[in-house]
């Protein structure tokens, strides 16, 4: 099993908009039957991300499918990603981790 974490940074004034975008991403993941969650740091290191989105995957192939069609059709997903990127202050960081039980 894998855990993929997307870390987003944005200006404080864009917090509500970012929450809306990330909640849509969570709903899309859950629509695919994938466990997903929003993480809001209570403390963070200098330069740390404002928020994180995590999704659990059984295989890495699911990541490509989710990223291509996460917000509906491919066009809807591209529109969502383009709109979200307008409020980000830097490109999202993506970490892929293997869960060892």
N, C-alpha and C positions, 0 to 999 in steps of 0.2 A: 504494500500500500504506500501511497505517496501523499505528501502534503505540499501544496503549492501556495506560497504567500506572495501576494502583490502588495507592495508598499507604495503609498501615494503621499505626495506632499503638495500643499496648496496654501494659499493665503487664508488667514483667519476669517476674513470677510466672505470667503467661498465655502465655509464649513457646511452650511445647510445644503448647498448644491452638491457638494461632494458626498454627503450622507445619502442624498437621493440617488446619485449615480451608483454608489456602492450597494445600497439596498436593492436596486434593480439587478445588480450583478449577483447578489445573494439569491434573490428570487429566481433568476435564470438558472443558477446552479442547482437549486433545490428542485426546480422543474425538471431537470435532468436526473433527479434522484441522488444528487451529490451532496454530502454534508458540507455546509459552508457557514462561515461566520465573519462578523465584523469585529475587529480589534481596535480599540481606541486607547492609545498609551496614556497612562496617568502621569508618567515621567518619561522623558526621552533624552538621549544623548544629543550633544550639539550636532545639528544636521540630520537628526533622526526623522523618520517619516511621521506625518501627521496621523495617518490611519493605515490599517492593514486589512486586507481581505484574504481569507484562507479558504481553500477548498480541498477536500480529500478525494483522491482518485485511486481506483483499483489498478489502472495502468496509465502510462504516460500518453498513450494514444487518445485517451479521453480529454487530455488537455487541449490538443489541437482541435478536436471537435467542438469543445466548449468555447474556445477562443474564436472560432470561425462563426459559430451560430448561437452564442450565448444570449444575445438579446433578441432573438427571433430569427428572421432571415439574415443572410449575409449582409444585405444592404442595411437592415435595421441595426445590426451589430456594428457595422462600420460607422453609421451615423452616431450611434451612442458613444463609440470610442472617440470619434472626432470631437463631439460636444464636451465630453469629459476632459479630453486633453487640453481644451481651451482654458480650463481653470487650474490645471496642474502647473506647478512652478518648475518641475523637472520631470523627465520621463519616469514612469513607474519602475521600481526595482522588482525583479521577480526572483524568488528563491524556490528551488525544488528540493525537497527533502524526502528521504526514504524513511518510513516508519518501521521500526524494528520492535517487535513485541516479544 
